[in-house]
Amino acid sequence: MQEKTEQGSELAPEQSRMARAALGLGVRDLARAAGVSPDTIARLERGEALRTNTVAAIRAALEAAGVAFISANGGGPGVRLK
């Protein structure tokens, strides 16, 4: 399940997993960078609903680490390194 903060600020579970893989980050690494618990990252990646501000913090941490998010546009959501 995706959470929306503002336009363009959603984060799909697969995007989180792909971004972590591209950056070589573990769940604990991303949790530390986003200021959330590792369980919160696991919940996001299982597709569970999270608070909007929590999703925004995780997305911001990934973007700060160098990830750009690609919208679905019919082909599924993705990520790339900046």
Backbone as CSV, one residue per row, in Angstrom:
resi,resn,N_x,N_y,N_z,CA_x,CA_y,CA_z,C_x,C_y,C_z
1,MET,0.845,-1.179,0.000,0.000,0.000,0.000,0.888,1.240,0.000
2,GLN,0.529,2.224,-0.785,1.298,3.449,-0.859,0.665,4.522,0.005
3,GLU,1.496,5.383,0.516,1.029,6.549,1.257,1.364,7.769,0.418
4,LYS,0.504,8.742,0.431,0.726,9.962,-0.318,0.917,11.116,0.641
5,THR,1.981,11.885,0.446,2.182,13.070,1.270,1.738,14.289,0.478
6,GLU,2.339,14.491,-0.652,1.904,15.509,-1.582,2.241,14.971,-2.953
7,GLN,1.815,15.632,-3.979,2.003,15.091,-5.311,3.457,14.698,-5.526
8,GLY,3.676,13.479,-6.011,5.018,13.008,-6.280,5.757,12.496,-5.060
9,SER,5.100,12.375,-3.925,5.778,11.965,-2.701,5.353,10.591,-2.210
10,GLU,4.878,9.744,-3.084,4.505,8.415,-2.633,5.731,7.505,-2.696
11,LEU,5.660,6.407,-2.015,6.774,5.461,-1.982,6.202,4.052,-1.935
12,ALA,6.373,3.318,-3.017,5.881,1.945,-3.091,6.863,1.018,-2.380
13,PRO,6.369,-0.081,-1.823,7.258,-1.031,-1.143,8.428,-1.481,-2.018
14,GLU,8.146,-1.778,-3.287,9.218,-2.235,-4.169,10.242,-1.134,-4.440
15,GLN,9.810,0.125,-4.426,10.761,1.218,-4.608,11.720,1.300,-3.428
16,SER,11.207,1.106,-2.243,12.072,1.122,-1.067,13.103,0.003,-1.151
17,ARG,12.662,-1.185,-1.494,13.588,-2.323,-1.607,14.620,-2.094,-2.707
18,MET,14.169,-1.606,-3.867,15.095,-1.350,-4.974,16.099,-0.262,-4.615
19,ALA,15.619,0.792,-3.960,16.503,1.894,-3.582,17.558,1.426,-2.586
20,ARG,17.136,0.653,-1.591,18.101,0.132,-0.619,19.148,-0.729,-1.306
21,ALA,18.704,-1.580,-2.235,19.634,-2.454,-2.951,20.622,-1.636,-3.783
22,ALA,20.123,-0.632,-4.485,20.990,0.207,-5.318,22.040,0.936,-4.489
23,LEU,21.663,1.319,-3.279,22.574,2.056,-2.398,23.405,1.140,-1.505
24,GLY,23.081,-0.137,-1.495,23.785,-1.067,-0.621,23.451,-0.864,0.848
25,LEU,22.219,-0.429,1.118,21.783,-0.172,2.491,20.965,-1.336,3.028
26,GLY,21.177,-1.663,4.277,20.329,-2.621,4.963,19.141,-1.906,5.576
27,VAL,18.225,-2.666,6.107,17.046,-2.097,6.759,17.465,-1.178,7.901
28,ARG,18.412,-1.612,8.716,18.863,-0.786,9.849,19.515,0.512,9.383
29,ASP,20.284,0.444,8.282,20.934,1.647,7.753,19.898,2.685,7.330
30,LEU,18.898,2.235,6.585,17.854,3.159,6.133,17.056,3.691,7.309
31,ALA,16.744,2.823,8.260,15.990,3.260,9.438,16.739,4.362,10.175
32,ARG,18.040,4.171,10.365,18.857,5.173,11.057,18.838,6.499,10.286
33,ALA,19.012,6.433,8.963,19.039,7.643,8.140,17.701,8.376,8.151
34,ALA,16.611,7.630,8.231,15.273,8.234,8.199,14.750,8.596,9.580
35,GLY,15.439,8.144,10.623,14.982,8.435,11.982,13.766,7.624,12.390
36,VAL,13.681,6.403,11.876,12.577,5.506,12.221,13.160,4.173,12.684
37,SER,12.312,3.272,13.136,12.793,1.963,13.583,12.938,1.017,12.383
38,PRO,13.804,0.012,12.511,13.905,-0.993,11.445,12.565,-1.680,11.172
39,ASP,11.754,-1.870,12.203,10.436,-2.474,12.010,9.559,-1.608,11.109
40,THR,9.713,-0.294,11.195,8.936,0.606,10.337,9.313,0.402,8.875
41,ILE,10.608,0.247,8.596,11.044,-0.014,7.219,10.466,-1.347,6.745
42,ALA,10.535,-2.359,7.589,9.985,-3.674,7.234,8.488,-3.585,6.957
43,ARG,7.773,-2.821,7.769,6.332,-2.652,7.556,6.057,-1.977,6.215
44,LEU,6.809,-0.933,5.893,6.654,-0.261,4.604,6.870,-1.256,3.469
45,GLU,7.936,-2.041,3.569,8.284,-2.954,2.491,7.347,-4.159,2.402
46,ARG,6.559,-4.394,3.423,5.502,-5.418,3.363,4.201,-4.833,2.821
47,GLY,4.179,-3.530,2.618,2.993,-2.884,2.071,1.994,-2.423,3.104
48,GLU,2.404,-2.399,4.376,1.499,-1.934,5.428,1.399,-0.411,5.401
49,ALA,0.268,0.108,5.825,0.049,1.554,5.857,0.895,2.187,6.958
50,LEU,1.513,3.306,6.627,2.300,4.087,7.582,1.796,5.519,7.575
51,ARG,2.165,6.258,8.593,1.811,7.680,8.638,2.484,8.406,7.475
52,THR,1.797,9.396,6.974,2.293,10.169,5.841,3.660,10.768,6.124
53,ASN,3.849,11.332,7.317,5.139,11.961,7.622,6.253,10.923,7.742
54,THR,5.923,9.701,8.127,6.919,8.632,8.205,7.384,8.240,6.809
55,VAL,6.451,8.072,5.894,6.791,7.745,4.507,7.636,8.865,3.906
56,ALA,7.274,10.102,4.190,8.033,11.244,3.676,9.463,11.237,4.207
57,ALA,9.657,10.886,5.463,11.003,10.841,6.052,11.846,9.749,5.400
58,ILE,11.244,8.614,5.130,11.970,7.513,4.489,12.345,7.899,3.062
59,ARG,11.389,8.452,2.343,11.665,8.878,0.967,12.754,9.948,0.936
60,ALA,12.691,10.907,1.858,13.694,11.975,1.908,15.083,11.412,2.192
61,ALA,15.169,10.429,3.071,16.466,9.815,3.381,17.041,9.121,2.146
62,LEU,16.201,8.439,1.403,16.665,7.769,0.188,17.081,8.778,-0.877
63,GLU,16.314,9.851,-1.020,16.669,10.890,-1.990,17.974,11.573,-1.601
64,ALA,18.172,11.832,-0.309,19.411,12.459,0.159,20.618,11.558,-0.092
65,ALA,20.388,10.252,-0.114,21.464,9.292,-0.356,21.761,9.122,-1.847
66,GLY,20.934,9.737,-2.707,21.224,9.723,-4.131,20.267,8.956,-5.018
67,VAL,19.071,8.680,-4.536,18.079,7.948,-5.328,17.076,8.924,-5.932
68,ALA,16.725,8.692,-7.184,15.632,9.416,-7.832,14.523,8.404,-8.083
69,PHE,13.302,8.770,-7.779,12.165,7.870,-7.937,11.499,8.096,-9.282
70,ILE,11.107,6.994,-9.915,10.465,7.024,-11.224,9.016,6.589,-11.033
71,SER,8.083,7.380,-11.548,6.663,7.042,-11.398,6.313,5.827,-12.250
72,ALA,5.174,5.244,-11.967,4.755,4.012,-12.638,4.599,4.199,-14.148
73,ASN,3.868,5.201,-14.575,3.635,5.469,-15.999,3.363,4.206,-16.805
74,GLY,2.587,3.305,-16.246,2.208,2.095,-16.957,3.210,0.963,-16.873
75,GLY,4.450,1.248,-16.482,5.466,0.201,-16.448,5.860,-0.216,-15.058
76,GLY,5.209,0.301,-14.061,5.563,-0.009,-12.678,6.540,1.011,-12.133
77,PRO,6.471,1.288,-10.847,7.359,2.280,-10.250,8.793,1.776,-10.223
78,GLY,9.744,2.696,-10.229,11.149,2.319,-10.209,12.002,3.351,-9.509
79,VAL,13.305,3.110,-9.533,14.278,4.027,-8.951,15.502,4.071,-9.856
80,ARG,16.283,5.118,-9.703,17.595,5.201,-10.352,18.485,6.042,-9.471
81,LEU,19.783,5.884,-9.633,20.724,6.705,-8.879,20.893,8.025,-9.603
82,LYS,21.014,9.100,-8.826,21.175,10.434,-9.423,22.564,10.591,-9.993
